[in-house]
């Protein structure tokens, strides 16, 4: 799960409450997101990733299966887009392990939906900090126009 806030187009306005003024010169120098004609925006996110073996009812260590692991992170992304594609450069910082609190989230969620209670979290990966930087490019494959609202609908 990842919750994000995305700024308005920064090429149009510099009056965005969550984007500090000192960051604009830095954003304008970043690669990939500053091509001529691109619209730019910034995103701030809180995310959590959950990884478990398929047999969650087992409480022993399953040697050849995906280990129990949780990841909680904060992310800052810069996006550049035009009508045909969107490029994203994102930086994440967070923690893997018990202090990601993914075990608690999964157990509560499974109680709410009456699913099998996961038993193997005592074998999860140990706490480790994470720092991640990635680049993503999306192309618009199909573009249609909604006649009723004159808005564009696209699949990426």
Secondary structure by P-SEA (a helix, b strand, c coil): ccccccccccccccccccccccaaaaaaaccccccccbbbbbbbbcbbbbbbcccccccccccccccbbbbbbcbbbbbbbcccbbbbbbbbbbccccccaaaaaaaaaaaaacccccccccccccbbbbbbbbbbbbbbcbbbbccccccccccc
